[in-house]
Amino acid sequence: MDLLQQILVYITLAIAVGYIVKKFFLPSFLTSKKPSKKACGQDGCGCS
């Protein structure tokens, strides 16, 4: 029974760490920080 509890704890820990990595660290690597081609004020959008 003790072995089963340890396995479940490690599985839960792995899921939690995987979720945190996916939520907070992977979006910064997957999204590019390129500036947009269309800046405010171009094409008569009315913003200033």
Sequence and secondary structure as in RCSB ss.txt:
>XXXX:A:sequence
MDLLQQILVYITLAIAVGYIVKKFFLPSFLTSKKPSKKACGQDGCGCS
>XXXX:A:secstr
 HHHHHHHHHHHHHHHHHHHIIIIIHHHHHS     SS TTSTT    
